[in-house]
Amino acid sequence: MELIQRFWEFGPKARLSTTATVVYLYLLKRASDNNGYNVVISDVMLSETLGLTRKTIKPAKEALRNLGLIQYESRKGLSCSYRIVLDYPLEVPGQEKVQQTEKNLQASIVEKRENSPLVEPSDIPIPETTEQKESTLLHNNILKPFKTTKKPSLKEFMAYAHTLDGYEDSMDSDIEEKYALWAGNGWQNNLGKPITNWKSSLKNILPYMKNKTDKGLFSVETIPNIKHPK
């Protein structure tokens, strides 16, 4: 759920194509179904499942890789191995340059306004930056506060964690650390979004805790052996 929220913050900035969006969300679903962050699937299967052509899938997954959302490795005759990246940057490459251009344009308009006393300042339109538009949209669409469930004690939090599939004794310290982080942050996730269901959130991040030592890089061990029919 945190990755989906992160994607909807990042996607509009990156101006991803519809195909890239569909491919990413489908890979995210497959990873969730596997209780991990690795997915092995062929382009043919992607094409048949999503109703896309293989020619459009290739540039879509290349765009996702170039933006840092996924990693993948292809081998001739084998299914493609994907890895969902958890902590990709929210800033789009080259975005700072665009923002600086917008600031320069706004400064130029203000300078012209100051040097033109015959023109009323209110008559000079100042283009809104992307941040101003997003701020206006947020204030015009005030969201109702999320209804959150009762916050658990550490004892209740740990007791529920012990009932989850994939739990191991060695994960206790990481689970306690996650409890302290959420509680200290007012029960909000890393993106500042309210945690409306702590049990669901804990269940979703448990596989990541289990694979915490994974560096996120592909190796021979992470690629399954596929037996081809004779």
Disulfide bonds with the S-S distance in Angstrom:
none
